[in-house]
Amino acid sequence: MATITDDRFEFGENWRAFLSLVDEERIAAAEESVRSLLGVRDLAGKRLLDAGSGSGLFSLAARRLGATVHSFDYDPQSVASTAELRRRYFDDDAQWTVEQGSVLARDYLESLGTFDVVYSWGVLHHTGAMWDALENVIERVAPGGLLAISLYNDQGRVSRGWWRIKRRYNRSSPTTQRLIVLGVGAYFESRTALARLATGKNPLPVERWRNYGEQRGMSVWHDLVDWVGGYPFEVATPEAAFHFCRERGFELVNLSLARGHGCNEYVFGRKPVTLDG
């Protein structure tokens, strides 16, 4: 599943569309997500690398928390999205850099130096070479710094089925792509509705959709498109990620395990861990 092909999903197109939804409420949710994940009150005086910045929302959150931020992404439209949020909220700010780059480009990453926090949420498993990408970003963490990543949970046969759906999506016409997204959305919602009915709760998703932005500041539709289209697609068991990082001098600081197909979230500290908020 690690082969890079011409079927790569255009993540940036999805995130450019998401920018119209970014408001203070979503930014605040993203800030709280970063605080909770890293276990800090703020990032004042810290340098943060956002490796694969996507929409730029979490680069913005880190900057508002006081970090000096370096954002980069492989996708030109994602770079443009991040740059647009920088223009809106921190125009001409010398403490927020936005560039195009790849987590697979070792020379580029080495030129950046090291950081107190390296943040790469939902990125490394879409490169086509996940373990190489993880190796590269690990090296950017300064001694005592933190590595915050999320990787898709390995579900074996089920993950291989999602890989086929994602590949099909990226080989399809726009009309078929929309039908696939709607079909997957209906599948997820029907499962959720049945589970809620079984516990005597209202099966309709209206309230959950309305409050979805409280989860990291994201949106139902754009997250769904990102999930269905996200290709290349690789997965990792928690054990594999843990052993990979431990062998490179990191210890687990925080862990949030997915329920099924989602992302496992990890925070690893490069010994000694000194970031204390």
N, C-alpha and C positions, 0 to 999 in steps of 0.2 A: 504493500500500500504506500510505499515511499517514493514512487516514481513521479517526477515532475513532468507534466504534460501540458499541451495547449488548452486543456479544459479548465485551467485555473479560474476560479470564481473572482469576479471583479468586486472585491469588498468595498473599495472606495466609492463606487457608484451608490451602493446601499447607504453608506455613511454620509455622503453628501446630501442625500434625501432626508436623513435623520436630523440634519442641522436645523431645519425649520421648527423642530420640536424642543430644541434646547432652550431652557428658561432657568430662572433662579431656583425653582423647586428641584429640577433635575440635577442642576449643578450641586446643590446642597446634598442631595442623595448620593451623588458620586463622591463628594468629600467625605461623607460619613462612611461610605463603603471603604475608602482608602484608610481612614482612621481605624476602622474595625479590623480590617485585614492585617494591617501592620502593627496594631496595638499601640498607637501613638495619639497624642492630642493634636500635634501639628508637625510640620516638617521644616520648621525654621532652621536655617543654617545647613540644611542637607542638600546634596546633589542627587537628582533622580534622573535615571534614564528610562524613558518610555519606549521600549523596543517593540515597534509595531503599534503606532499610536491610534490607528483607525480614525474614528470621528474626531479625536482630540479631546474628548470630554474628560478623560482621566488625567491627561496632561494639564488641562485647565484646573481640575480639582487639586492636583499636587501643587501647582503654582499658587493657587489661592491659599493653600495650607502653608505657604512660605518657602517651598523648595525652589532651588535653581533647577530648571528642567531642560533636558535635551530630548526632543521628540524626533523619531524618524519612522518611516514606513516605506515598504517596497512599492506600494500602489500609489501612483501619482495623484489620484483623486483623494486618497486618504491624506496624503501630504497637504493637498489643497484644503481639505476639511479642517485639519489641525491648524493650518495657517490662518484660516478664516476665524476660528475661535480665538486665536491669539490676537488677530486684528480687532475683534469685537471687544475683548476684555483686557488685553495687555498690549496695546498697540505700541510698537517700537520698544518693547521691553528687552533690555539686554540680558535678563536672567531667564529668558525662554527662547531656545533655539529650535527651529523646525527644519528638518532636512529630509531628502530622499535617501534611503539606504536599505540594506538587506541584512537580516540576522545571519545570513549565510556568508556574508562578505567579511571574512576574518580581518583583512587589512583595514577595512573601514572601521570596524569596531575597535581594533587596537589603537587607531588614531584618536579615539574619543577619551582614552584614559579610563579611570575607574570611578565608581559612584557609590554613595552611601546606600542608595536603593536602586535596584534594577527591577523594573516592573514590566511584565510581558503577559498580559491577560488574553488568553484565547488566540494566540498568534503562532506559537512554535509548531503546533500540530497541523498547521496549514501551509507549511513550507515545502513539503515533500521530502524533507530530511530533518525530522524532528530532533533526533538525538544530536546531530551536528549543530543544529541551531541552539539547543540547550547548552552544549559545550561552549559555544561562542559567548552566550550571554553570561554564563557563570563566571567567565574570566573577567568580566567588567565589574564585578562586585569587589569593592575595597575590603580589606581586612576589617572585621567588625561590622560589615554592612549586611544588608538584607536582599534576598532574591525572592520576589513575589511573582508566581507564575500560576497559570491554570492550564491543565491538559485534559483532553477528553478521556473519560473513563473507559477502560477496555472491558467490553462486554462479550468478547469472543464472537460467536456467530451473529449476534444481534448487531455488533459494530460493523461486521463485514456486510450485512444487509444495508445499513445506512451508507456505507461506502459506495455501494452500487446505485442507490437512489441519488446520491450527490453527483456521481459521475453522469448519470442519465440526465439530471437537471442541466448540467453544464454543456451537454451535447444537444440540447433541445431548443426549439424556437421560443421566443418570448411568451407566446400564448401558452405553450405546453408548460413552460416554467411556472407561470402563474397558477395553472391548474395543479401542478405538483405541490406548490406551496399551500394552496387552499386544501388539497387533499390531506397533506400532513397535518395542517392546522386542525382540520376536522377530526382526524384520528386522535390527536392529543386532547382536544376539547371533549370528545366523547368519553375517553378514558377518565378524565377528570370529573366529568358530570356523573358518571356511574359511581365513582368513588365517593363523591359528595352525597349522592342519593342514598348510598348504603349506610351513611352515618347520619341521615336525616337532615342534611344541609341543603340549601338552595342550589340546584345544579347549574343554574344560569351563570355565565362567566362575567356579567356586566361589572360587578363590584371588583373582581380580581383584575379585570382589564383597566378599570379606572385607577386602581392603586398600583399598577405595575411599575410606574415610574419611580416608586419608592425603592425598588430593587435596583440599586446601582444607577438610577437615573435613566434607564434604557426604555425602549418601547416594545410592545408585543409584536407588532408587524415586522419591524426591522430586525429584531432578534430572531424571529421565525425565518425570515429570508436568509439571514446570516447562517442559521443552522442548516437549512435545507441546501443552500448553495455552497456551503463551505468546503471547498475542494482545491488542492489535495487535502486528504483527511487521514490523520493517524491517531492512534490511541495509546494509552499507557496505563498499566495497573499502578495503584499507589505504591506497591512494593518496588516496582521497577524504578519509579521516579525517586523514591527514598534512597535506594541503594546507589543509584547513579550519582546523586548529589553527595551522599555521605562519603563515597569513595574519593570525592574531590575536596574534602575538608569542610563540608557543610553539615549543620545539624538542623533538625526540624524544629521550627518555632511555632508555627500555626498550621492547622490542617482543617479543611472543610470538605467532606466527601460528598460526591454527587449521589443522587438517588436515580440510578439507571443511566440514561444516555448522556447526561450533562458533563460539566467540567468538575474535576477535583481541583481545589484551590490549595496551594502550598505556599508557605513562607519558610525559607531556609536562611539560616544565619551563617555567615562565614566567620568562623571562630577567631577571636571572641566576639560575641554579639554585644554591641555597645549602644545601639539606637534605642533610647528609652522614652522618647516623647517628652 
